[in-house]
Amino acid sequence: MKEITLPRLELQGALLLAKLAQKVKAVIKDRLNAEFYWCDSQIALTWIRGPPTKWKVFISNRTQQIQPLTDVKDWYYVKSASNPADLVSRGITIGQLVGNKKTFWINGPEFLVEGDYPQDQIDENRKAPEEKVKSVSVATANVTPIDDYIAKFKYHNSFKKTRRHFALVKRIIENWKAKSPTWKRRGISNKYLSGAFTPQELNEGTKLIIQIMQQQEYPTELAVIQRGETINKGQFEHLNPTMQNGLLHVTGRLSLAELPLTHKTPILIPKSHPFAKVIIRYIHERNFHCGLELVMSEFRWTYWMRNLRKVAEGVINKCVKCARARPRRLQQHMGQLPRARVNPSSAFTHTGVDLCGPFEVLLNYRSKTKTTAYACIFICFSTKAVHIEVVENQSSGAFISALLRFTSVRGTPDTIYSDNGRNFVGACRELSELRKVYNNQATMTFPRRAFQTSL
């Protein structure tokens, strides 16, 4: 069992004192003029007077209970020699308690009687144990602020247009280099570009866009990585970012996969930048307004972003075309119950029937041969009474036999409801043919004519 330090025990005693004082104040109510709480532990008093969030869990939990019950200004320090409670905690003999310590034990220290209280000797700025240690890691870098040429203009809400804008900027820079005498003297000759944008120019425009996004959102991290250092804490702790062609890439666990380099190390897209949603919307529209999973799959094929599902779901939900094409779900109203279910009637007047099984049963208690059997269940619509008959198979004849046994015990029902099982359909057909034969006029008069002929 872990031992509790002495200052912690003093704090526990202070908590008991605060709870006891609360119960005493509830009894005597308004007869108190002032409150004084004495403690001979300077460390415990420092804990009580300090904010609970400053200390560790054990100290914080107890100071949070003491401070609402008492005022921290009413807690004072008393020396151990003037504390009567030490007589019990340290221990004294019976002779001392009856002798010279009797008055001190009963009346307390002299300053309580005289009213000359000792001055508080607690240093408010002293460093007490059990203080919560905060570890802060800061990466510093000299970063020059840059203008966000993407989010600054409200017209950059189309991925294709913005890509063409930055491809044009890249072309202007390259054409200026092609005409510049300085570059020619260095032996660098660039071809003058004109006409429609090539796929390579559009890719360079996309690269320039993402580069500005990363410089705007991750300036400190870019400076640290460019110095060749690694980031082991913060939001880049598990991403293992690397710099490739001026862009931040995420290094995952696919380094050994036979995939293109852009798929193994996707480009990091800052989710807080407004243009990140424009990229997701472009992927959504390019794939014919596809769903969330396909958008995420296409995005992760080249890029990587935190909380991608949440951001992509918000973009798709705000798509106007998808909202217009999204069908509305109709709410099916519950139908009315049949008349036989809601009106009272005799048992099994309106009956439902169905079969369940098969079940393996023994022919008799001595037999070891198993056979299959089914249970034919008759349910009354009105009273919910249940009648069960055993049938040997699912044939129409077996069901008719079970029906005859049922009617012989429960009477003939007015209506019987069943599904379209073959045994029920066959039984209905056989019983209907039997009813036609029985109701035929020739059949009804046949016995009488035969009797008259014999006479």
Residue pairs with C-beta under 8 A, 6 or more apart in sequence:
4 12
6 41
7 41
7 43
7 44
7 47
7 129
7 130
8 58
8 59
10 39
10 40
10 41
10 43
10 44
11 41
11 44
11 47
11 48
11 59
11 62
11 63
12 62
13 39
14 37
14 39
14 44
14 48
14 62
14 66
14 75
15 62
15 65
15 66
17 37
18 37
18 65
18 66
18 69
18 70
19 69
21 35
21 37
21 69
21 70
22 69
25 32
34 74
35 70
35 71
35 74
36 74
36 76
36 117
37 70
37 74
37 75
37 76
38 76
38 77
38 78
38 83
39 45
39 48
39 75
39 76
39 77
39 78
40 77
40 78
40 79
40 80
40 83
40 85
40 86
42 77
42 121
42 122
42 126
43 128
43 129
45 75
45 77
45 122
46 122
46 126
46 128
47 55
47 59
47 62
47 63
47 128
47 130
48 63
48 66
48 67
48 72
48 75
49 72
49 75
49 122
49 124
50 63
50 128
52 59
52 60
52 61
52 63
52 64
52 67
53 60
53 132
54 60
54 131
54 132
55 63
55 128
55 130
55 131
55 132
56 130
56 131
56 132
58 130
59 130
60 132
76 117
76 118
76 120
77 118
77 120
77 121
77 122
78 109
78 118
79 118
80 86
82 109
82 111
82 118
83 109
84 104
84 105
84 108
84 109
87 97
87 101
87 104
87 105
92 101
97 105
107 113
111 117
111 118
137 233
137 234
139 220
139 221
139 224
139 231
139 234
140 220
141 219
141 220
141 223
141 224
141 227
142 223
143 219
143 220
143 223
145 219
146 212
146 215
146 216
146 219
148 212
148 216
149 212
150 156
150 162
150 209
150 212
150 213
150 216
150 273
150 274
150 275
151 216
151 273
151 274
151 275
155 161
156 162
156 165
156 275
156 278
157 278
158 278
158 282
159 278
159 279
159 281
159 282
160 282
162 209
162 275
162 278
163 202
163 205
163 206
163 209
164 197
164 202
164 205
165 205
166 205
166 206
166 208
166 209
167 197
167 201
167 202
167 204
167 205
168 197
168 205
169 205
169 208
170 201
170 204
170 205
170 208
171 193
171 197
171 201
174 190
174 193
175 190
175 192
175 193
177 183
177 188
177 190
178 189
178 190
178 191
178 192
178 193
179 192
183 189
183 190
193 201
197 205
207 245
207 246
207 247
209 275
210 247
210 267
210 269
211 246
211 247
213 269
213 270
213 273
213 275
213 276
214 222
214 247
214 248
214 268
214 270
215 222
216 270
216 273
217 270
217 272
217 273
218 248
218 268
218 270
221 231
221 236
221 241
221 248
222 243
222 248
224 231
225 231
225 241
225 242
225 243
225 248
226 243
231 237
231 241
235 306
239 250
239 251
239 268
240 250
240 251
241 248
241 249
241 250
241 251
241 268
242 248
242 249
242 251
242 265
243 249
244 265
247 267
247 268
248 267
248 268
249 265
249 266
249 267
249 268
250 265
250 266
250 267
250 268
250 304
251 265
252 264
252 265
252 266
254 263
254 264
255 264
257 263
257 264
262 302
263 301
263 302
266 300
266 301
266 302
266 303
266 304
267 302
267 303
267 304
268 303
268 304
268 305
269 276
269 279
269 303
269 304
269 305
270 276
270 305
271 305
271 306
271 307
271 308
271 311
276 305
276 311
277 311
277 314
277 315
279 299
279 303
280 295
280 299
280 311
280 312
280 315
281 315
281 319
283 295
283 298
283 299
284 290
284 295
284 312
284 315
284 316
284 319
287 294
287 295
287 298
289 319
289 321
289 322
289 325
290 298
291 316
292 309
292 312
292 313
292 316
295 312
295 315
295 316
296 308
296 309
296 312
299 305
299 308
299 312
300 308
305 311
316 322
317 323
338 381
340 349
340 350
340 381
340 382
340 415
341 350
341 381
341 382
343 382
344 382
345 381
345 382
346 382
347 380
347 382
347 383
347 385
347 410
348 378
348 380
348 385
348 387
348 410
348 411
348 413
349 380
349 381
349 382
349 413
349 414
349 415
350 380
350 381
350 382
350 413
350 414
350 415
350 417
351 378
351 379
351 380
351 381
351 413
351 415
351 416
351 417
352 378
352 379
352 381
352 416
352 417
352 418
353 376
353 377
353 378
353 379
353 403
353 416
353 417
353 418
353 424
354 376
354 377
354 418
354 419
354 421
355 374
355 375
355 376
355 377
355 391
355 394
355 399
355 421
355 423
356 374
356 375
356 377
357 372
357 373
357 374
357 375
358 372
358 373
358 374
359 372
359 373
359 374
359 375
360 370
360 371
360 372
361 370
361 371
361 372
361 373
362 368
362 369
362 370
362 371
363 369
363 371
371 392
372 393
373 390
373 391
373 392
374 390
374 391
374 392
374 393
374 394
374 398
375 388
375 389
375 390
375 391
376 388
376 389
376 390
376 391
376 399
376 402
376 406
377 386
377 387
377 388
378 386
378 387
378 388
378 389
378 406
378 410
379 385
379 386
379 387
380 386
381 417
387 406
387 409
387 410
389 402
389 405
389 406
390 402
391 398
391 399
391 401
391 402
392 398
394 421
394 422
394 423
395 423
395 426
396 422
396 423
396 424
396 426
396 427
396 430
398 423
399 423
399 424
399 427
400 427
400 430
400 431
403 427
407 413
418 424
437 443
438 444
